[in-house]
Amino acid sequence: MTRTLLAALSLAVAGACFFAYPAIRPYTDEASLAGAGAFASPAWTLSHTLAMVGFILLVLGLLGLYGRLCETKAEPRAGAALVLTWVGIGLVLPYYGAETFALAAVGREAIEQNSVDLLLALTDAIRFGAGVWLFGAGLLALAAGSILFGAAIWRSGILARWSGIPLALGFALFLPQFFAPPAVRIAHGLLVMIGCWLVAWSMTNSP
């Protein structure tokens, strides 16, 4: 299997992971014991683990995309895009690890102690500590890199010009979608999946 096909496959699976993440994730009042139950549930761990897998596969897929663009006039933008997206993913993943495993442990402990106060205190400490700034910076870098990749695809002359637009839009909206209701978050996951799939399709159907 060629590098391009491997990269396209990585993007395709990454897209499926990014859709499954909000679709599987439980949505409850997180300031209650029901929220503790959601944190402690297998669905919470599975959905967030899939998100992390999606980011890791995105790294591989975008490396392959850069390989397709590096010999075109879009190479400078593609190179900057690759650096920004990799830095962004590196900053985002530790926060996702805390969301996945630390909040699961907090949920179990809050249920065992029947304590909403414990749940709120520990959840806020995990989510809104110093790590949230790295998380935000990572998502901004990922958004900027994805937009640059979209521009590089547009200028490349070898990939379908429009094929990078949904991916750029999906990652540009990754930060604000966290403040949206569940239906919007799931729709956003669908957008990211479509974006990944379109880039994968364009990579495998270009000269």
Rosetta blueprint (number, residue, H / E / L):
1 M L
2 T L
3 R H
4 T H
5 L H
6 L H
7 A H
8 A H
9 L H
10 S H
11 L H
12 A H
13 V H
14 A H
15 G H
16 A H
17 C H
18 F H
19 F H
20 A H
21 Y H
22 P H
23 A H
24 I H
25 R L
26 P L
27 Y L
28 T L
29 D L
30 E L
31 A L
32 S L
33 L H
34 A H
35 G H
36 A H
37 G H
38 A H
39 F H
40 A H
41 S L
42 P H
43 A H
44 W H
45 T H
46 L H
47 S H
48 H H
49 T H
50 L H
51 A H
52 M H
53 V H
54 G H
55 F H
56 I H
57 L H
58 L H
59 V H
60 L H
61 G H
62 L H
63 L H
64 G H
65 L H
66 Y H
67 G H
68 R H
69 L H
70 C L
71 E L
72 T L
73 K L
74 A L
75 E H
76 P H
77 R H
78 A H
79 G H
80 A H
81 A H
82 L H
83 V H
84 L H
85 T H
86 W H
87 V H
88 G H
89 I H
90 G H
91 L H
92 V H
93 L H
94 P H
95 Y H
96 Y H
97 G H
98 A H
99 E H
100 T H
101 F H
102 A H
103 L H
104 A H
105 A H
106 V H
107 G H
108 R H
109 E H
110 A H
111 I H
112 E H
113 Q H
114 N L
115 S L
116 V H
117 D H
118 L H
119 L H
120 L H
121 A H
122 L H
123 T H
124 D H
125 A H
126 I H
127 R H
128 F L
129 G L
130 A L
131 G H
132 V H
133 W H
134 L H
135 F H
136 G H
137 A H
138 G H
139 L H
140 L H
141 A H
142 L H
143 A H
144 A H
145 G H
146 S H
147 I H
148 L H
149 F H
150 G H
151 A H
152 A H
153 I H
154 W H
155 R H
156 S H
157 G L
158 I L
159 L L
160 A L
161 R H
162 W H
163 S H
164 G H
165 I H
166 P H
167 L H
168 A H
169 L H
170 G H
171 F H
172 A H
173 L L
174 F L
175 L L
176 P H
177 Q H
178 F H
179 F H
180 A L
181 P L
182 P H
183 A H
184 V H
185 R H
186 I H
187 A H
188 H H
189 G H
190 L H
191 L H
192 V H
193 M H
194 I H
195 G H
196 C H
197 W H
198 L H
199 V H
200 A H
201 W H
202 S H
203 M H
204 T H
205 N L
206 S L
207 P L
